[in-house]
Amino acid sequence: MTIGKRIAFLRQKYGWTQKSLADRLAMSRVAISHFEMDLSIPSERSITLMAGIFKLSPFDLVEGTTYPRAKAERLPELTNLYTELELQLALLTNDYAWLCHFNNLSMKRNTMHEILEKWLPRLEEWNLSSFDDRERNILSKMGQILDEIKDQTDHSPL
């Protein structure tokens, strides 16, 4: 398989257009098109960025493809596999889990209000700029967590 066909397959698997992948990589749509048609070979930097977006190691992205061996040998072993929104979801989940540790209802209620004040404006802002279904799913999960906290706040004794 060519590296271009692998990139095209993964892009389509995620439901992205060439433009949306290009935007994530700070490239042009034409560059992505050229990669996919095997008119040009992605640099090590591009492969590393794409690997992270596709949740693969750089080696896994190029393994079994026509990507040049000399370039593959210069690839880093690891790359960032999580988006900023995925990190924020993990942090919100951690904040929510922290609520379980409170025995004092007053402290728990105050912390719930702090969490809501911190996260609701962020969620609203991110909802205005989400790009794709994967991001919208993350935002939906965040909204569900915040809704659960709101429900607990509304139903907790004063």
N, C-alpha and C positions, 0 to 999 in steps of 0.2 A: 504494500500500500504506500502511496506517496504521502508525504507530510501534508500536502495540500488537501488531499482527500480526507485525512484524519481530522484536520482542522474543520473542514466543511461538515463532516459527520458530527463532530462534537458540538459545533455551533447550532446545527439543526436540532440535535438532541435536546439542547437547552431552549429551543424555540426562538432563537435570536436571529435577527437579520444581520447581514454583513455590516450595516451601519451601526447597529447597537453593539456588536462586538468591537468594531473600530472605536466607538466612543469610549468603551471601557478600557481600551488599550492606548488611548490618545494617539490614534493612527487615523489614516484616511480609509474610507470604504474601498477605495481603489487598491490600497496596499493589501487589504484582506482578500479582495478579489484576485489579485495577482498571486498571493500565497495559495489560495484554493485552486487556481488553475495551473499551479506549478510554473508560473512565469518568473517567480522570484522565490528565493529561499529565505525564510525568516531568520533574523539574527538570533544570537544566543539570548539577548535581552528580550526579544519578542517571544521566543519560545518559553522563557522563564515566566513572563507575565501571563501568557496564555495558559500555561500549566496551572498557575494559581487560580485563574478564573474558572478553569475546568475541573478544579479540585484533584489535580494529578501532580506527581513529581515531574520535573522537566524530563527525566529519563523515561518515565512511563509515557509521556506524550510522544516522544520520538521513537521509542522502541518499536522495532518491526517496520519502520518506515524507511523511506529513501533519504532521510535527513543525513547530511554528510557526517561521517564518523569523526572527523577532526573537530567539527563544531560540537558534536555531541559530547566529546571528551572534555570540553571546556564548560559544560553546563554545571550549574550548582546542583548539589544533591537535593536541596529543599527549596521551597518557595512559600510565600504566604498563601495559605489556603482559605482564609476567611475574609469576608468583606467587612467593612465597617459596621454595616447593619447587623451582621451575624454576631459581631463582638458586642454591640449594644444590646441585642437580645439576651446574650449570655449574662451581661451585667444586670439587666432588669430582672432576669430569672433569679440571679443571686440576691438581689434586693428583696424580691418576693419571698424567697426561701428564708431570709433572715427574719422575717416577721414571725415565723414559727417559734423562734427562740425567746420571744417576749412572754413573760408571765404576768407582768403588770399591764392591765388593759389600757390605762391612760398612756403609758409609753408606747404601746403598740398602736393605739389610735393616732398619736402624734406622728409616729414613724410612717404610718399609712398616708397621712396628709402630706408629709415631706416627699414621699415617693411619688405621689400623684402630682404635686407641684413641680417636681423635677422632670418627670417623664411625659406628662400630657402635652406640654408645649413642643417638646422634641418630636413626639409622635405626629402631632399636627403638621409640623414643618416637613418631616420626612414623607408624610402622605402626599404632600404637594409636589414632591420631586422624585417619586418612585419610578423606576424604569421598566420593570418587567414583572412577570408573574411570581418569580422567586422572591423578589424584594417585597412584593405585595403580600405574599404569604408570611414573610417574616414580620411585616408590619401588622398583619392580622393577628398573629400570635401575641405580639406585644399589646395590641388592643385588648385581647382576651384577658391577659394577665392584669392589665389596668382595670378592666371591667370587674374582675373578681375582687380586686382591692377596693374599688368603689362600693361594690355590694357589701363587703365586710364592714366598710366604714359606715354605710347607711344602716346596717343591721346590728352594729355593735352597741352594747349598753353604754350610756353616757357616764 
